[in-house]
Amino acid sequence: MTAHQNPRGDVAVLVPAAGAGVRLGPGAPKALRLLGGEPLLVHAVRRVAAAPSVAAVVVAAPAAEVESVRALLADVAPVVVVPGGDTRQESVAAALRAVPAGPQIILVHDAARALAPPALVESVAAAVRAGADAVIPVLPVVDTVKEVSADGVVLGTVERSALRAVQTPQGFRRDVLAAAHAAAVDALTDDAGLVEKQGGVVTCVPGSEYALKITRPFDLALAEHLLATAPPVSAG
């Protein structure tokens, strides 16, 4: 792989993209569903690769789609494509093993957050560069949140002022993320959660409304609207 040239080049971005995306309905794997005529994965990789700090992008693709994903991204950005695992955690670990020796800041980004802007990538990376072990972008929770029993009875109202909705990319010192994955026992869908399990400190930075997670058909329709209003993306 030829590294994406940039001023600092101390960041590698891992994109686990092997999930089926069953909540989007039948069709291609989630990362290959179309948004504005292009797969979600193309949008996501284009945006993270445009961030000036990013030296490498590693995509964990469905095992049967590695070659087609490599071809799909050939004209988008320099990438390494590896087979993903059965779980997100396995896919992230596979991508982490393929990162070149140089970058010491690792970001993990969901292809389903296809419109996350390059500025968010830079914000997360900057916080890790400033000394944080792990960094997550967050948004305030605006809805009233209820704790509800299994049979649908409200048990109480959760104080939302201390709650945050978590997005990606999430950022880590390389050694911190590697250690968290090496020590992982329980399967988690959140890499920052692995760091928490090891007693690490996770720092928050402001998220972006554009970094919504495309999970359901409604999210895809909303993303189509956001795509029309998103800032243009230029090479980093």
Secondary structure, DSSP 8 states (H G I E B T S, - for coil): ------SS--EEEEEE-----GGG-SSS-GGGSEETTEEHHHHHHHHHHTSTTEEEEEEEE-GGGHHHHHHHHTTT---EEEE--SSHHHHHHHHHHTS-SS--EEEE--TTSTT--HHHHHHHHHHHHTT-SEEEEEEE--S-EEEE-TTS-EEEEE-GGG-EEE-S-EEEEHHHHHHHHHH--S--S-HHHHHHHTT--EEEEE--GGG----SHHHHHHHHHHHHHS------
